[in-house]
Amino acid sequence: MIPDLTEAMRKAAKTMGGGATLPFDPFAIATTTAQFAAGLAMKPSDLLEVQMAAAKQWTDFWTRALDPSAAPSAKPKDRRFAAPAWQDDPYYRAIRDAYLLASDQLRGLVGTSEGSGNAMVRFLLDQYLNAVAPTNFAFTNPEVIERTRETGGANLVQGFANLLEDLARGQGIVKRRTDPDAFVKGETIAATPGQVVYQNDLFQLIQYDPATPDVAAEPLLYVPPLVNRFYMIDLQPKSSLVKWLVDQGRTVFVVSWVNPGEAHRDKGVEAYVLEGIVEAIGVVRERTKARPDLFAFCLGGTLVAITLAYLKAKGRADEVNSATLIGSMVDFADMRDWSAFVHEGHLTALEDHLEKQGFIDSVELQRLFAAMRANDLIWSSVVNHYLLDKPAPASDLLYWFEDGARIPAAFLKSYNRDILFGNKLREGTGFTVSGEAIDLSKIETPMMVVALKDDHVSAWEAVYDGAKLLNAAYVLGGSGHNAGVINPPAANKHGYWVNADMPATGAQWLEGATRHEGSWWPLWDDWLGSNGSGERVKARTIKDGLEPAPGSYAKGA
C-alpha cells in the first residue's frame, strides 16, 4: 500500500522551524572554522606539501583503478562496506576507495593544524564525511540498487515516508524501526527479581533477591550515570551483570535515578552526592549492618569519587568498604573529541537553553551521543529505514540507549563549568560539596578502575590518568563504552589486560600489560573478595519491598 505522502509532508512542514533556544553556539562553530582556515592560509608551504602528496596519491589511485591487471585493494574493516559488491565489483570498489582516500586526506589536513578549536573542526569534518559516504545514497550503494530491483522501487517510496514520519516527530533523530514488543521492562529486560526498598525525590533504591543460601557480608551498591536508566547492567538474563553477581552470592543494591523535570531544576551535583549516593549508602548500611562495596559506570563513577572524597573530608570514610569505577573519568584534561563541546560559547548557550526549560532533554542527549557514533547510530538507520526499508534487529543494548533520561539544569551547569571545563577535581581544592573541598588524592578507600579499550566516551588513557590520581588498581577491558561493560564470562569475548605497575602513561602501562581471554568480571569478583572480610552471612531476603524491580522511576517517562 502506497503511504499518503502529501499528509506526511504537511505534518513534517508544520513541525519544522521555531524559535527555541539552542544548546550550542553556532557562532562559536563559525569562528572556529574560520580560524582553522586562516591558520592554513598562514602556512602556505605546509599546505603546498599536503596538496603535492594528495596529487601523487590520486595519480596512484587512478593508475590502479584503470589497470585491469592491477591487484584489487585490500578489503577495509569498515562495516559500512561489508557487502561483497564493494570488494568484488570494480565500479563500487573504486567508489569506496576514492571515498576512503579523500577522507584520509581531509583528516590529515586537519591534523596539520594546531589550536584549541581542532577538536571542533575534527568533529565537523567527521560529521560531513559520515554524511557523504557512498553507502548513504541510492545510486552508489549496491545493496540499495539490488533491493530496489527486488521491490520495484517500493523500498524507496516507503523509505521516503519513513523520512517524513521522522521529520514530523520533530526530534531530529532517525527512529529505529524494530519490533516494539521485543523487550518489556520487568519481564524480558531489567527482569532480575528484586524490590524497591527505599525512595526519595531523587532516586529509588532496589535490592535484588538472593540466589544462594548465604552471601558475602559486604553488599554491593551500584551508582549509574544520569544520562540513561540503570538497567544497562540488567539487560537480558544471559548478559545481566546484576544476575551474575547475585548468582555469585552477593547482595546487590542499585540506585535508580528519577527522570527529573522542572521541579528538579535546582538539583545540582551536591544534591546528587548528598541526597543520592550518601543517602543510599546509609540505607544499605542500615539494612545489611555492613559497609557496602560501591561500583559505578561513567558519570556515576565521577560522582562516587566525589562522594568518597566528601566522606573522607567529613571523617566518615569508613562508611564504604571499597569502590570500583567503570569507564569513568575524574581527570578531564584529555577529553578527545568531546572537548569540541567544552567551549565557552557552547557552555553559555547551553546555560541559556537550560534556564528556559530547567533540564536537558533526553532526546537532546541522544542526538549528541548519536553524533559521536554517527555511522552506527545515525547513518546505518538512514540506510536501513530510508533506502532499504528494512527493520533493525532487536537489540537490548540499543533499547536501553534509546530509553534516555533528562538531567537537571543545576547539575549540568556545575558539572560542565567546574568539572569538565575547569577540571577542578584534579586540583584538589577547586570543587566543594557542602563546604568541603573535594580532594581525590586523599581518598584511602580501596579502589579499582576499569577502562575499556575502544571507549569513545572515556578514552582508556584518560581513565588511566584518573586511576593514578586515585591510587587505584587498574584493569583494561576490551570493546567499547557500553559493550565492554556487558561482558558475561559465558560469552568468552573481548578479553582484558592487567599490569600491577602504574608507570607515567597509559601507553607505558599497556606495553607491560598481559592480555587475558574472556571477561574481566571474575577478576573483579576476586578483587572484591580480597578486599572484603571473607565472611558469609545468611541470604538477605526482602520482606518490606515497596514495589517490584525495576521500579516506577525506571519505568516512568
Secondary structure, DSSP 8 states (H G I E B T S, - for coil): ----HHHHHHHHHHHS------SS-HHHHHHHHHHHHHHHHT-HHHHHHHHHHHHHHHHHHHHHHT-TTS------S-GGG-STHHHH-HHHHHHHHHHHHHHHHHHHHHHT--STTHHHHHHHHHHHHHHT-GGGSGGG-HHHHHHHHHHTTHHHHHHHHHHHHHHHHTSSS------TTS--BTTTBS-S-EEEEEE-SSEEEEEE---SSEEESS-EEEE--SSB-GGGGSSSGGG-HHHHHHHTT--EEEEEE----GGGTT--HHHIIIIIIIHHHHHHHHHHSS--EEEEETHHHHHHHHHHHHHHHTT-GGG-SEEEEES--S--S--GGGGGG-SHHHHHHHHHHHHHHSEE-HHHHHHHHHHHTHIIIIIHHIIIIIIS-------HHHHHHHSB--EEHHHHHHIIIIIIIS-HHHHSSS-EETTEE--GGG--S-EEEEEETT-SSS-HHHHHHHHHHHT-EEEEESS-TTTTT---GGG--S-EEE-S---SSHHHHHHT-EEESS-SHHHHHHHHHHTS---EEE----S--SEETT-HHHH--
